[in-house]
Amino acid sequence: MDLINGLHTFIRVVETGSFSAVARESNSSQSAVTRQVAQLEEHFGVRLFHRTTRKLSLTDEGQDLVTRARHLLEEAEDLEDTFGKNGGSPTGLVRLGIPVGAALLLVPDFTALLLRHPGLSVEIIVSETIDDLVAERLDLALVFGRSPDTSLVSRALATLGSVPVAAPAYLERYGAPDHPSDLLNHTCIIHDTGPDSTHWVFGGPNGSVDVEVAGAFRSNNSLVVRQAALSGYGIALLGDALAITDIQAGRLYRLLPKYAARRRQAFIVYPSRRHLAQRTRVVIDFIVEQFRLLEVRLRDGRAWGENDATWLV
């Protein structure tokens, strides 16, 4: 039997909890997937799963094989990267989980990376929250704040801020706030990232200012929030990396320039591995460099231009 392929199928059954799900993602039949697992059981002379009509669970031997199989597959991938037909060039697919705003910024640069490495493939899985890299079959994920999963390697990328913004149409109707507390009298667009989404915190000349904003429009997608701001509906708190291009173009105005909104650290996270595939290392190094350049750009006051709304106060 093809042991490597059989182990890969076994791992995916464990991760998805379903023979049929693995059959769908591999464009094969459920009977073919079941047969591969049965061949593994016959090969090793052990039972790997407890099967009932409602539940699939690992036996003790199956649990032991999961750990060993993952190490073996990682070694096989590393060997292929190092000694495969493409020599030292990175080859294969890297699956990256990334928030929508960061994806928008990085996609143009990713195309340049792929042109430099023709054997490399990158699949971008866009999500504001990444809960489980293994379950979602991700090699890497970009997150804000440290991951609670201590089994993951976390590499700091940059510390990024947020800026309150509004479109000219909104400001012409309602004017611009002079102080964070003025936001209580404005329509705010909520980026729903959790229970503190309406709690906006600013640092200013006299210390921290906390404001509990309100608004009838909210979304868990930063691009939707940005689009609502561009439409002139209200004031949004956007990541500065997402807002800077619109501010430079005059589509949005930066509000409260004397007050700094929250800052969050971005991390690239990935499973802890003794050997990291070359293709994954290439993508990690690329993302680290792009965020270094982004942080330098955002620190340069000239990058923001003079497009704030102080003239409307």
MOLINHU-V261948 format. One record per pair of residues at least 6 apart in sequence whose C-alpha atoms are under 7 Angstrom apart, sorted by the first residue. I is the first residue (numbers start at 0). GAP is how many residues later the second one is. D is the distance in whole Angstrom. If there is no record, write none. Layout:
((I/GAP/D) (I/GAP/D))
This chain:
((5/30/6) (5/31/7) (5/34/7) (6/62/6) (9/27/6) (10/55/6) (11/10/6) (12/6/6) (12/9/6) (14/120/6) (15/119/7) (16/39/7) (18/11/6) (18/14/6) (18/15/7) (19/10/5) (22/6/5) (22/7/5) (22/10/6) (40/6/6) (40/7/6) (45/15/7) (46/12/7) (47/10/6) (47/11/5) (47/13/6) (47/14/4) (48/7/7) (48/8/6) (48/9/4) (48/10/5) (48/13/6) (49/6/6) (49/7/5) (49/8/6) (49/9/6) (50/6/7) (76/200/6) (77/197/7) (77/199/5) (80/9/6) (80/10/7) (80/196/7) (80/197/6) (81/6/6) (89/27/7) (89/29/6) (89/30/6) (89/188/6) (89/189/5) (90/28/4) (90/29/5) (90/188/6) (91/27/6) (91/28/5) (91/29/6) (91/187/7) (92/27/6) (92/28/5) (92/29/6) (93/27/6) (93/28/5) (93/29/6) (93/45/6) (93/185/7) (93/186/6) (94/27/6) (94/28/5) (94/29/6) (94/43/5) (94/44/5) (94/45/7) (95/27/6) (95/28/5) (95/29/6) (95/42/6) (95/43/6) (95/44/5) (95/45/5) (96/27/6) (96/28/5) (96/29/6) (96/30/7) (96/33/7) (96/41/7) (96/43/6) (96/44/4) (96/45/6) (97/27/6) (97/28/5) (97/29/6) (97/43/6) (97/44/5) (98/27/6) (98/28/5) (98/29/4) (99/26/6) (99/27/6) (99/28/6) (99/122/7) (99/123/7) (100/121/6) (100/122/7) (100/141/6) (113/6/6) (119/159/7) (127/93/7) (138/131/6) (139/128/7) (139/129/6) (139/130/5) (140/127/6) (140/128/5) (140/129/7) (141/124/7) (141/125/6) (141/126/5) (141/127/6) (142/123/6) (142/124/5) (142/125/6) (143/120/6) (143/121/6) (143/122/4) (143/123/6) (144/119/6) (144/120/6) (144/121/6) (144/122/7) (145/121/7) (150/120/7) (150/121/6) (151/117/6) (151/118/5) (151/119/5) (151/120/5) (152/116/5) (152/117/5) (152/118/6) (152/119/5) (153/113/6) (153/114/6) (153/115/5) (153/116/7) (154/112/5) (154/113/5) (154/114/6) (155/110/6) (155/111/4) (155/112/7) (156/109/5) (156/110/5) (156/111/7) (156/131/6) (156/134/6) (157/107/6) (157/108/5) (157/133/6) (157/134/7) (157/137/6) (158/104/6) (158/105/6) (158/106/4) (158/107/6) (159/103/5) (159/104/5) (159/105/6) (160/78/6) (160/79/6) (160/100/7) (160/101/6) (160/102/4) (160/103/6) (161/75/6) (161/76/5) (161/77/4) (161/78/5) (161/99/5) (161/100/6) (161/101/7) (162/74/5) (162/75/6) (162/76/6) (162/77/6) (162/91/7) (162/98/6) (163/71/7) (163/72/6) (163/73/4) (163/74/6) (163/90/6) (163/91/5) (164/70/6) (164/71/5) (164/72/6) (164/87/6) (164/88/5) (164/89/5) (164/90/5) (165/63/6) (165/66/7) (165/68/6) (165/69/5) (165/70/7) (165/86/5) (165/87/5) (166/62/6) (166/63/5) (166/65/5) (166/84/6) (166/85/4) (166/86/6) (167/84/7) (167/85/7) (168/63/5) (169/62/5) (169/63/6) (169/64/6) (174/137/6) (174/138/7) (175/79/7) (175/133/6) (175/136/6) (175/137/5) (176/6/6) (176/79/7) (176/136/7) (177/78/6) (177/135/6) (178/77/7) (179/31/7) (180/30/6) (182/30/7) (183/29/6) (186/27/7) (186/28/5) (186/47/5) (186/48/6) (187/25/7) (187/26/6) (187/27/5) (187/46/5) (187/47/5) (187/48/6) (188/26/6) (188/28/6) (188/29/6) (188/36/7) (188/45/6) (188/46/6) (188/47/5) (189/7/7) (189/8/6) (189/25/7) (189/27/6) (189/28/4) (189/29/7) (189/46/7) (190/6/6) (190/27/6) (190/28/5) (190/29/6) (190/30/7) (190/31/6) (190/34/6) (191/26/6) (191/27/5) (191/28/5) (192/27/6) (197/14/6) (197/15/5) (197/16/7) (198/11/7) (198/12/6) (198/13/5) (198/14/6) (199/10/6) (199/11/5) (199/12/6) (200/7/7) (200/8/6) (200/9/5) (200/10/6) (200/60/6) (200/61/6) (201/6/6) (201/7/5) (201/8/6) (201/57/6) (201/58/5) (201/59/4) (201/60/6) (202/6/6) (202/56/5) (202/57/5) (202/58/6) (203/54/6) (203/55/5) (203/56/6) (218/6/6) (224/11/7) (228/6/6) (228/7/6) (229/21/7) (229/22/7) (243/60/6) (245/6/5) (246/6/6) (246/7/7) (246/60/6) (247/56/6) (247/57/6) (247/59/7) (249/57/7) (252/54/6) (252/55/5) (252/56/6) (253/53/7) (253/54/4) (253/55/6) (254/53/6) (254/54/6) (296/6/6))
